[in-house]
Amino acid sequence: MSAPDQPPAYTPPGGGFLDQLGESVGQLGKLAHATGGAANAPAGGYSFEPEQLLEIAREWDELADGYMADMEHAEVLARVEGPGAEYASGDNAQLVCRSGEALLSALRGRVDYCRAQAEKFRAAAGQYAEAESSAGDQIGNQGGSL
């Protein structure tokens, strides 16, 4: 399994959901580190069971779902209208709309990234199970058992 790609480099001001993202990524790292040590993985590497890979994929999907929920709020910003017909209201509304559109774009990128990471972990779990099954078949063909 290769190292995850880097997410798009956008950091909105204020934190909030980014704090949750940092926490989630930190928890994934702790799980990876603990699992690697428990499985006597080689130094600098990690070892996962298929169930753990699927759990990590589920967590990536949950993170993507959180971004999807945030997109609903960003859509409101992207559709804002000025409170009055004067010049200042219109300009302010346009700026808010552009900010909302930029936020939507960034969130779409985050959703795509999270879904791609989840798929990588699911694929790795499938490859692991396939390799294990193949090894079991080979051992069985030689008269042994796994």
N, CA, C and O of each residue as an XYZ file, in Angstrom:
584
protein
N       0.859     -1.170      0.000
C       0.000      0.000      0.000
C       0.899      1.226      0.000
O       1.846      1.309      0.782
N       0.606      2.163     -0.866
C       1.414      3.374     -0.955
C       0.903      4.417      0.032
O      -0.210      4.319      0.550
N       1.738      5.408      0.275
C       1.354      6.499      1.174
C       0.203      7.279      0.562
O       0.159      7.445     -0.657
N      -0.735      7.766      1.378
C      -1.863      8.535      0.843
C      -1.388      9.787      0.118
O      -0.381     10.394      0.483
N      -2.125     10.154     -0.900
C      -1.848     11.404     -1.600
C      -2.071     12.558     -0.636
O      -2.732     12.403      0.391
N      -1.523     13.698     -0.967
C      -1.711     14.874     -0.132
C      -3.039     15.528     -0.485
O      -3.362     15.642     -1.667
N      -3.825     15.964      0.508
C      -5.079     16.658      0.214
C      -4.809     18.025     -0.385
O      -3.711     18.563     -0.244
N      -5.803     18.587     -1.051
C      -5.627     19.935     -1.596
C      -5.243     20.907     -0.488
O      -5.719     20.775      0.639
N      -4.400     21.867     -0.787
C      -3.870     22.778      0.224
C      -4.731     24.021      0.358
O      -4.363     25.086     -0.138
N      -5.863     23.899      1.018
C      -6.733     25.035      1.288
C      -7.056     25.015      2.763
O      -7.474     23.986      3.294
N      -6.871     26.123      3.423
C      -7.159     26.204      4.844
C      -8.050     27.407      5.092
O      -7.570     28.540      5.101
N      -9.379     27.169      5.300
C     -10.239     28.303      5.607
C      -9.946     28.825      7.004
O      -9.521     28.069      7.877
N     -10.171     30.116      7.218
C      -9.898     30.692      8.532
C     -10.858     30.170      9.593
O     -12.002     29.830      9.292
N     -10.390     30.110     10.827
C     -11.279     29.839     11.941
C     -11.221     28.444     12.508
O     -11.509     28.275     13.693
N     -10.869     27.439     11.745
C     -10.811     26.086     12.289
C     -12.136     25.391     12.197
O     -12.664     25.225     11.097
N     -12.696     24.977     13.314
C     -13.967     24.275     13.335
C     -13.824     22.881     12.758
O     -13.275     21.982     13.396
N     -14.315     22.714     11.564
C     -14.283     21.403     10.943
C     -12.849     20.945     10.698
O     -12.566     19.748     10.729
N     -11.947     21.887     10.457
C     -10.548     21.511     10.262
C      -9.971     20.904     11.533
O      -9.107     20.030     11.470
N     -10.439     21.360     12.671
C      -9.995     20.755     13.917
C     -10.426     19.292     13.965
O      -9.665     18.426     14.396
N     -11.656     19.024     13.517
C     -12.149     17.646     13.467
C     -11.321     16.823     12.489
O     -10.996     15.669     12.768
N     -10.980     17.406     11.351
C     -10.165     16.715     10.362
C      -8.811     16.349     10.963
O      -8.349     15.215     10.835
N      -8.183     17.319     11.619
C      -6.887     17.060     12.235
C      -6.970     15.959     13.273
O      -6.088     15.105     13.360
N      -8.040     15.983     14.060
C      -8.243     14.946     15.063
C      -8.398     13.582     14.413
O      -7.794     12.609     14.862
N      -9.206     13.502     13.353
C      -9.447     12.233     12.663
C      -8.170     11.686     12.064
O      -7.874     10.499     12.199
N      -7.414     12.542     11.404
C      -6.163     12.101     10.795
C      -5.194     11.650     11.891
O      -4.491     10.654     11.727
N      -5.158     12.373     12.991
C      -4.308     11.982     14.106
C      -4.696     10.624     14.665
O      -3.831      9.814     14.997
N      -6.005     10.371     14.770
C      -6.473      9.078     15.259
C      -6.098      7.965     14.293
O      -5.716      6.874     14.717
N      -6.206      8.238     12.986
C      -5.801      7.237     11.998
C      -4.313      6.925     12.139
O      -3.904      5.767     12.064
N      -3.508      7.966     12.343
C      -2.075      7.760     12.518
C      -1.766      6.949     13.761
O      -0.901      6.073     13.740
N      -2.482      7.244     14.861
C      -2.270      6.486     16.095
C      -2.648      5.018     15.900
O      -1.946      4.123     16.369
N      -3.765      4.777     15.203
C      -4.191      3.407     14.932
C      -3.133      2.702     14.091
O      -2.776      1.556     14.364
N      -2.636      3.391     13.070
C      -1.624      2.798     12.202
C      -0.360      2.469     12.990
O       0.222      1.397     12.825
N       0.061      3.399     13.848
C       1.273      3.186     14.627
C       1.091      2.030     15.611
O       1.957      1.162     15.722
N      -0.026      2.023     16.317
C      -0.279      0.972     17.307
C      -0.392     -0.385     16.627
O       0.139     -1.376     17.130
N      -1.064     -0.439     15.513
C      -1.246     -1.695     14.807
C       0.077     -2.203     14.254
O       0.370     -3.396     14.331
N       0.873     -1.300     13.699
C       2.166     -1.689     13.161
C       3.062     -2.274     14.236
O       3.731     -3.281     14.005
N       3.084     -1.649     15.417
C       3.907     -2.152     16.504
C       3.405     -3.481     17.031
O       4.198     -4.371     17.337
N       2.081     -3.624     17.140
C       1.504     -4.847     17.668
C       1.736     -6.027     16.733
O       1.836     -7.166     17.189
N       1.822     -5.770     15.437
C       1.991     -6.845     14.463
C       3.467     -7.067     14.125
O       3.783     -7.788     13.179
N       4.371     -6.449     14.893
C       5.799     -6.556     14.632
C       6.140     -6.195     13.193
O       6.914     -6.889     12.534
N       5.558     -5.107     12.717
C       5.828     -4.640     11.357
C       7.260     -4.145     11.279
O       7.829     -3.721     12.284
N       7.845     -4.197     10.090
C       9.207     -3.684      9.952
C       9.261     -2.204     10.303
O       8.270     -1.487     10.162
N      10.418     -1.753     10.758
C      10.591     -0.347     11.129
C      10.220      0.554      9.960
O      10.598      0.292      8.819
N       9.475      1.619     10.253
C       9.080      2.565      9.217
C       7.867      2.124      8.431
O       7.492      2.806      7.477
N       7.237      1.023      8.781
C       6.078      0.537      8.037
C       4.927      0.222      8.961
O       5.053      0.282     10.184
N       3.816     -0.112      8.363
C       2.620     -0.445      9.130
C       2.080     -1.779      8.653
O       2.322     -2.194      7.519
N       1.361     -2.434      9.514
C       0.721     -3.690      9.172
C      -0.727     -3.610      9.628
O      -1.001     -3.227     10.765
N      -1.651     -3.968      8.750
C      -3.075     -3.908      9.064
C      -3.745     -5.225      8.744
O      -3.346     -5.933      7.820
N      -4.748     -5.543      9.502
C      -5.634     -6.654      9.182
C      -6.719     -6.108      8.243
O      -7.007     -4.912      8.263
N      -7.322     -6.981      7.420
C      -8.362     -6.487      6.501
C      -9.496     -5.736      7.207
O     -10.013     -4.754      6.675
N      -9.877     -6.190      8.390
C     -10.954     -5.521      9.132
C     -10.544     -4.097      9.503
O     -11.367     -3.182      9.471
N      -9.293     -3.915      9.847
C      -8.795     -2.585     10.197
C      -8.776     -1.680      8.972
O      -9.109     -0.499      9.062
N      -8.388     -2.232      7.833
C      -8.396     -1.454      6.594
C      -9.804     -0.999      6.256
O     -10.008      0.139      5.833
N     -10.770     -1.880      6.438
C     -12.165     -1.517      6.161
C     -12.678     -0.477      7.152
O     -13.478      0.384      6.786
N     -12.228     -0.548      8.393
C     -12.616      0.455      9.402
C     -12.033      1.824      9.043
O     -12.706      2.846      9.170
N     -10.790      1.832      8.599
C     -10.176      3.094      8.184
C     -10.921      3.664      6.982
O     -11.145      4.872      6.911
N     -11.305      2.810      6.039
C     -12.076      3.256      4.873
C     -13.398      3.870      5.330
O     -13.827      4.895      4.800
N     -14.040      3.241      6.314
C     -15.304      3.766      6.834
C     -15.093      5.146      7.455
O     -15.933      6.032      7.298
N     -13.982      5.330      8.156
C     -13.701      6.633      8.768
C     -13.464      7.702      7.700
O     -13.900      8.841      7.865
N     -12.778      7.350      6.604
C     -12.605      8.295      5.503
C     -13.958      8.662      4.910
O     -14.202      9.823      4.578
N     -14.851      7.661      4.775
C     -16.190      7.938      4.244
C     -16.972      8.859      5.180
O     -17.691      9.750      4.727
N     -16.828      8.639      6.483
C     -17.510      9.510      7.449
C     -16.996     10.947      7.349
O     -17.776     11.896      7.437
N     -15.705     11.102      7.168
C     -15.129     12.431      7.006
C     -15.686     13.088      5.742
O     -16.025     14.271      5.754
N     -15.778     12.325      4.660
C     -16.348     12.846      3.409
C     -17.807     13.242      3.625
O     -18.253     14.267      3.110
N     -18.548     12.441      4.380
C     -19.952     12.774      4.667
C     -20.048     14.092      5.440
O     -20.966     14.882      5.217
N     -19.105     14.323      6.342
C     -19.078     15.587      7.075
C     -18.854     16.765      6.143
O     -19.485     17.812      6.291
N     -17.958     16.594      5.185
C     -17.730     17.648      4.187
C     -18.987     17.873      3.345
O     -19.309     19.006      2.989
N     -19.690     16.788      3.032
C     -20.927     16.924      2.246
C     -21.951     17.763      3.029
O     -22.634     18.611      2.454
N     -22.049     17.524      4.322
C     -22.966     18.309      5.150
C     -22.546     19.776      5.168
O     -23.395     20.667      5.135
N     -21.249     20.028      5.219
C     -20.754     21.408      5.191
C     -21.062     22.085      3.870
O     -21.235     23.303      3.819
N     -21.131     21.307      2.801
C     -21.434     21.868      1.484
C     -22.840     22.479      1.454
O     -23.077     23.455      0.743
N     -23.760     21.911      2.219
C     -25.114     22.471      2.278
C     -25.070     23.910      2.815
O     -25.788     24.781      2.326
N     -24.234     24.145      3.808
C     -24.103     25.493      4.369
C     -23.395     26.425      3.382
O     -23.758     27.594      3.258
N     -22.396     25.907      2.691
C     -21.660     26.727      1.726
C     -22.557     27.123      0.554
O     -22.388     28.200     -0.018
N     -23.509     26.260      0.195
C     -24.430     26.593     -0.897
C     -25.276     27.816     -0.556
O     -25.621     28.605     -1.437
N     -25.605     27.969      0.709
C     -26.358     29.151      1.142
C     -25.519     30.406      0.878
O     -26.037     31.409      0.389
N     -24.239     30.348      1.200
C     -23.353     31.490      0.945
C     -23.253     31.790     -0.546
O     -23.224     32.952     -0.953
N     -23.201     30.743     -1.351
C     -23.035     30.929     -2.796
C     -24.276     31.540     -3.449
O     -24.198     32.049     -4.567
N     -25.421     31.494     -2.758
C     -26.671     32.039     -3.318
C     -27.146     33.320     -2.627
O     -28.269     33.763     -2.865
N     -26.327     33.908     -1.795
C     -26.741     35.075     -1.022
C     -27.082     36.259     -1.941
O     -26.486     36.434     -3.004
N     -28.032     37.042     -1.510
C     -28.419     38.256     -2.235
C     -28.271     39.454     -1.302
O     -28.400     39.329     -0.084
N     -28.003     40.592     -1.883
C     -27.846     41.815     -1.092
C     -29.160     42.222     -0.447
O     -30.226     41.922     -0.985
N     -29.107     42.907      0.711
C     -30.323     43.312      1.407
C     -31.055     44.478      0.741
O     -32.233     44.712      1.011
N     -30.363     45.194     -0.114
C     -30.996     46.346     -0.750
C     -30.522     46.515     -2.183
O     -29.675     45.763     -2.664
N     -31.079     47.512     -2.858
C     -30.763     47.743     -4.259
C     -29.562     48.669     -4.441
O     -29.163     48.939     -5.574
N     -28.983     49.158     -3.350
C     -27.863     50.089     -3.495
C     -26.574     49.347     -3.861
O     -26.462     48.133     -3.693
N     -25.641     50.090     -4.350
C     -24.378     49.573     -4.869
C     -23.618     48.727     -3.828
O     -23.139     47.639     -4.147
N     -23.512     49.218     -2.610
C     -22.736     48.537     -1.571
C     -23.313     47.160     -1.245
O     -22.555     46.215     -1.028
N     -24.624     47.032     -1.208
C     -25.244     45.741     -0.902
C     -24.936     44.723     -1.986
O     -24.628     43.565     -1.704
N     -25.024     45.173     -3.232
C     -24.756     44.267     -4.349
C     -23.315     43.784     -4.363
O     -23.051     42.599     -4.565
N     -22.380     44.711     -4.145
C     -20.963     44.325     -4.124
C     -20.668     43.350     -2.990
O     -19.944     42.372     -3.176
N     -21.230     43.620     -1.820
C     -21.018     42.736     -0.680
C     -21.572     41.350     -0.978
O     -20.918     40.348     -0.690
N     -22.760     41.283     -1.549
C     -23.374     40.001     -1.869
C     -22.517     39.232     -2.883
O     -22.354     38.018     -2.763
N     -21.976     39.935     -3.871
C     -21.128     39.265     -4.865
C     -19.880     38.666     -4.221
O     -19.470     37.554     -4.554
N     -19.288     39.408     -3.305
C     -18.100     38.896     -2.611
C     -18.433     37.670     -1.771
O     -17.675     36.700     -1.747
N     -19.567     37.718     -1.084
C     -19.983     36.579     -0.272
C     -20.265     35.375     -1.176
O     -19.897     34.249     -0.841
N     -20.911     35.608     -2.310
C     -21.188     34.518     -3.259
C     -19.899     33.885     -3.751
O     -19.786     32.661     -3.806
N     -18.931     34.711     -4.107
C     -17.647     34.173     -4.568
C     -16.956     33.372     -3.469
O     -16.344     32.338     -3.735
N     -17.056     33.852     -2.249
C     -16.475     33.110     -1.128
C     -17.178     31.767     -0.965
O     -16.533     30.742     -0.744
N     -18.497     31.780     -1.075
C     -19.263     30.539     -0.984
C     -18.900     29.566     -2.088
O     -18.792     28.364     -1.848
N     -18.710     30.079     -3.305
C     -18.329     29.221     -4.428
C     -16.931     28.638     -4.227
O     -16.687     27.474     -4.544
N     -16.018     29.448     -3.701
C     -14.665     28.955     -3.422
C     -14.702     27.879     -2.337
O     -13.995     26.874     -2.419
N     -15.528     28.103     -1.332
C     -15.669     27.111     -0.270
C     -16.263     25.822     -0.820
O     -15.793     24.734     -0.485
N     -17.284     25.926     -1.655
C     -17.873     24.740     -2.272
C     -16.832     23.967     -3.078
O     -16.765     22.740     -3.001
N     -16.041     24.672     -3.830
C     -15.001     24.031     -4.633
C     -13.999     23.295     -3.744
O     -13.625     22.158     -4.030
N     -13.571     23.946     -2.670
C     -12.619     23.317     -1.754
C     -13.236     22.092     -1.089
O     -12.579     21.061     -0.942
N     -14.496     22.209     -0.690
C     -15.159     21.075     -0.035
C     -15.338     19.907     -1.000
O     -15.192     18.748     -0.611
N     -15.657     20.214     -2.268
C     -15.764     19.136     -3.271
C     -14.429     18.404     -3.398
O     -14.389     17.176     -3.483
N     -13.341     19.170     -3.409
C     -12.014     18.557     -3.465
C     -11.754     17.667     -2.263
O     -11.171     16.591     -2.398
N     -12.182     18.109     -1.085
C     -12.007     17.312      0.132
C     -12.825     16.025      0.063
O     -12.341     14.956      0.436
N     -14.060     16.128     -0.413
C     -14.913     14.939     -0.541
C     -14.251     13.942     -1.492
O     -14.147     12.756     -1.181
N     -13.807     14.427     -2.645
C     -13.171     13.551     -3.630
C     -11.931     12.882     -3.042
O     -11.708     11.689     -3.247
N     -11.127     13.654     -2.311
C      -9.915     13.118     -1.699
C     -10.264     12.023     -0.681
O      -9.672     10.944     -0.695
N     -11.216     12.308      0.186
C     -11.600     11.333      1.217
C     -12.157     10.062      0.597
O     -11.823      8.960      1.032
N     -13.005     10.207     -0.419
C     -13.574      9.016     -1.083
C     -12.466      8.200     -1.750
O     -12.494      6.969     -1.717
N     -11.492      8.884     -2.357
C     -10.383      8.172     -2.996
C      -9.556      7.408     -1.954
O      -9.141      6.275     -2.196
N      -9.319      8.031     -0.800
C      -8.566      7.355      0.255
C      -9.340      6.144      0.766
O      -8.756      5.083      0.987
N     -10.641      6.294      0.954
C     -11.461      5.173      1.414
C     -11.379      4.020      0.417
O     -11.267      2.859      0.808
N     -11.434      4.346     -0.860
C     -11.372      3.313     -1.890
C     -10.018      2.610     -1.877
O      -9.951      1.399     -2.087
N      -8.949      3.347     -1.637
C      -7.619      2.733     -1.562
C      -7.550      1.727     -0.416
O      -6.977      0.648     -0.566
N      -8.134      2.081      0.725
C      -8.112      1.157      1.861
C      -8.992     -0.062      1.601
O      -8.643     -1.174      1.998
N     -10.136      0.141      0.934
C     -10.980     -1.012      0.583
C     -10.258     -1.919     -0.412
O     -10.317     -3.142     -0.291
N      -9.580     -1.328     -1.391
C      -8.836     -2.108     -2.379
C      -7.717     -2.901     -1.705
O      -7.486     -4.066     -2.030
N      -7.028     -2.257     -0.764
C      -5.952     -2.947     -0.049
C      -6.506     -4.127      0.748
O      -5.893     -5.193      0.791
N      -7.659     -3.937      1.375
C      -8.279     -5.027      2.134
C      -8.643     -6.174      1.194
O      -8.464     -7.341      1.540
N      -9.150     -5.848      0.016
C      -9.494     -6.878     -0.965
C      -8.262     -7.617     -1.468
O      -8.291     -8.836     -1.636
N      -7.184     -6.882     -1.709
C      -5.941     -7.519     -2.169
C      -5.371     -8.432     -1.088
O      -4.859     -9.512     -1.381
N      -5.465     -7.994      0.146
C      -4.972     -8.790      1.271
C      -5.756    -10.092      1.361
O      -5.176    -11.170      1.495
N      -7.089     -9.983      1.287
C      -7.936    -11.181      1.378
C      -7.677    -12.119      0.201
O      -7.659    -13.340      0.358
N      -7.478    -11.535     -0.971
C      -7.181    -12.334     -2.164
C      -5.857    -13.083     -1.999
O      -5.773    -14.274     -2.300
N      -4.840    -12.393     -1.528
C      -3.529    -13.013     -1.330
C      -3.603    -14.108     -0.279
O      -2.979    -15.159     -0.427
N      -4.364    -13.864      0.782
C      -4.509    -14.859      1.840
C      -5.218    -16.106      1.315
O      -4.829    -17.229      1.637
N      -6.250    -15.908      0.514
C      -6.989    -17.018     -0.072
C      -6.106    -17.823     -1.022
O      -6.130    -19.053     -1.023
N      -5.330    -17.104     -1.826
C      -4.426    -17.766     -2.765
C      -3.370    -18.585     -2.030
O      -3.060    -19.708     -2.427
N      -2.828    -18.025     -0.973
C      -1.827    -18.746     -0.189
C      -2.444    -19.982      0.447
O      -1.811    -21.037      0.494
N      -3.673    -19.863      0.936
C      -4.370    -21.007      1.519
C      -4.613    -22.094      0.494
O      -4.481    -23.281      0.794
N      -4.969    -21.692     -0.718
C      -5.190    -22.661     -1.795
C      -3.891    -23.400     -2.132
O      -3.891    -24.615     -2.328
N      -2.785    -22.652     -2.197
C      -1.500    -23.272     -2.526
C      -1.080    -24.250     -1.454
O      -0.570    -25.328     -1.761
N      -1.286    -23.890     -0.202
C      -0.932    -24.775      0.898
C      -1.824    -26.019      0.872
O      -1.356    -27.136      1.094
N      -3.125    -25.807      0.594
C      -4.055    -26.928      0.507
C      -3.689    -27.881     -0.627
O      -3.827    -29.096     -0.487
N      -3.230    -27.342     -1.734
C      -2.835    -28.176     -2.873
C      -1.600    -29.016     -2.552
O      -1.362    -30.046     -3.182
N      -0.826    -28.574     -1.581
C       0.375    -29.311     -1.200
C       0.085    -30.232     -0.021
O       1.004    -30.852      0.513
N      -1.171    -30.332      0.393
C      -1.551    -31.254      1.464
C      -1.510    -30.652      2.847
O      -1.714    -31.371      3.825
N      -1.254    -29.363      2.971
C      -1.192    -28.718      4.280
C      -2.483    -27.972      4.582
O      -3.462    -28.078      3.842
N      -2.476    -27.236      5.647
C      -3.643    -26.411      5.993
C      -3.165    -25.069      6.534
O      -2.066    -24.953      7.077
N      -4.000    -24.079      6.374
C      -3.657    -22.720      6.823
C      -4.461    -22.359      8.033
O      -4.318    -21.256      8.562
